[in-house]
Amino acid sequence: MRSDSYRQVVRRLRLRHLELLDELGTCASVSEAAQRLNLSQSAVSKMLADIEQAYGMVLFARSKQGITPLAQGLTAIQGARLVLNDLAAISERMETIQEGSVGLLRVGTFSTVALMANGLTAFHAKRPGMMTRIREGSPRELLPLLLAGELDCIVGTLPIEALSESELDTLSFEVLAEDRICVMAAPDHKLRALKKIKWKQVQNERWMLPVHGTLMRSAFIHAFLSNKLRPPHAEVEVTSPITMRWLIRSNPDCLGIMRWQQAREEIAEGYLSELPMEFNPPLAPLSLIARKVISSENEVLDAFRLELLAEARRLGAARP
């Protein structure tokens, strides 16, 4: 049930008020916000007073240096941006429909794994005219876009420990497939013939690795530290799994690491080989991550989710 305070906010706030809150998230003063919105300073001051009256609380601290959002002000700014981004998404979907598409799906991913690509193909096969926009990036790059309403979902993994409680409460996670690290080599690498390899045996090899700070690099380092070994340095650091693939293929004396969900296709096609390590560090599972309020009402997103789950079952991807 919606509260009386909610009704008060809805009746008093206008979209122009939300635009002001958005600007106040980056502006240091009322005068700067007024300039950006092409309004007088007095008009912006009155709008800000109207906003605080609608919420029934002070949102910003005033001083000679300017204004600073309080905790409740930051929440109001975040909410305003979310509403504005959702309105922009609605307009974008309406424009795609006017141009001949039947709908729009905005997906973020760290890379296009087979599960994602095959699931998306099945999704489009059942929905001719659907448009999907894919944005690739690291989990830390994609998460703010999802929380801000600029993406409908992320197909990938997120560092759960880095999320705040409020962010966790906002998001829904549906596990698609378990995942782990694979040590990859060219098919003719000297270690390929061994039946079981200890991490100590690869400590002094030449390595192609993801950059520091990524989940993959952290799991790789932990594999050595847990065996009381010094983690090796990278000869080359990369951010793209595609670049990693080509580097390993073109350097038969080097090793690299990949996610199982990416490596499985390379192995199946015979381009790369997985070394039989005694232990493969687990990774956070491949998941479909969405905002709860959107995932529960977005029929397009739900249809995409079902296709991904079906593809995961077909690949047996839950058992790497």
Rosetta blueprint (number, residue, H / E / L):
1 M L
2 R L
3 S L
4 D H
5 S H
6 Y H
7 R H
8 Q H
9 V H
10 V H
11 R H
12 R H
13 L L
14 R L
15 L H
16 R H
17 H H
18 L H
19 E H
20 L H
21 L H
22 D H
23 E H
24 L H
25 G L
26 T L
27 C L
28 A L
29 S L
30 V H
31 S H
32 E H
33 A H
34 A H
35 Q H
36 R H
37 L H
38 N L
39 L L
40 S L
41 Q H
42 S H
43 A H
44 V H
45 S H
46 K H
47 M H
48 L H
49 A H
50 D H
51 I H
52 E H
53 Q H
54 A H
55 Y H
56 G L
57 M L
58 V L
59 L L
60 F E
61 A E
62 R E
63 S E
64 K L
65 Q L
66 G E
67 I E
68 T E
69 P E
70 L L
71 A H
72 Q H
73 G H
74 L H
75 T H
76 A H
77 I H
78 Q H
79 G H
80 A H
81 R H
82 L H
83 V H
84 L H
85 N H
86 D H
87 L H
88 A H
89 A H
90 I H
91 S H
92 E H
93 R H
94 M H
95 E H
96 T H
97 I H
98 Q H
99 E L
100 G L
101 S L
102 V L
103 G E
104 L E
105 L E
106 R E
107 V E
108 G E
109 T E
110 F L
111 S L
112 T L
113 V L
114 A H
115 L H
116 M H
117 A H
118 N H
119 G H
120 L H
121 T H
122 A H
123 F H
124 H H
125 A H
126 K L
127 R L
128 P L
129 G L
130 M E
131 M E
132 T E
133 R E
134 I E
135 R E
136 E E
137 G L
138 S L
139 P H
140 R H
141 E H
142 L H
143 L H
144 P H
145 L H
146 L H
147 L H
148 A L
149 G L
150 E L
151 L L
152 D L
153 C E
154 I E
155 V E
156 G E
157 T L
158 L L
159 P L
160 I H
161 E H
162 A H
163 L L
164 S L
165 E H
166 S H
167 E H
168 L H
169 D H
170 T H
171 L E
172 S E
173 F E
174 E E
175 V E
176 L E
177 A E
178 E E
179 D E
180 R E
181 I E
182 C E
183 V E
184 M E
185 A E
186 A L
187 P L
188 D L
189 H L
190 K L
191 L L
192 R L
193 A L
194 L L
195 K L
196 K L
197 I E
198 K L
199 W H
200 K H
201 Q H
202 V H
203 Q L
204 N L
205 E L
206 R E
207 W E
208 M E
209 L E
210 P E
211 V L
212 H L
213 G L
214 T L
215 L H
216 M H
217 R H
218 S H
219 A H
220 F H
221 I H
222 H H
223 A H
224 F H
225 L H
226 S L
227 N L
228 K L
229 L L
230 R L
231 P L
232 P L
233 H L
234 A L
235 E L
236 V E
237 E E
238 V E
239 T L
240 S L
241 P H
242 I H
243 T H
244 M H
245 R H
246 W H
247 L H
248 I H
249 R H
250 S H
251 N L
252 P L
253 D L
254 C E
255 L E
256 G E
257 I E
258 M E
259 R E
260 W H
261 Q H
262 Q H
263 A H
264 R H
265 E H
266 E H
267 I H
268 A H
269 E H
270 G L
271 Y L
272 L L
273 S E
274 E E
275 L L
276 P L
277 M E
278 E L
279 F L
280 N L
281 P L
282 P E
283 L E
284 A E
285 P E
286 L E
287 S E
288 L E
289 I E
290 A E
291 R E
292 K H
293 V H
294 I H
295 S H
296 S L
297 E L
298 N L
299 E H
300 V H
301 L H
302 D H
303 A H
304 F H
305 R H
306 L H
307 E H
308 L H
309 L H
310 A H
311 E H
312 A H
313 R H
314 R H
315 L H
316 G L
317 A L
318 A L
319 R L
320 P L
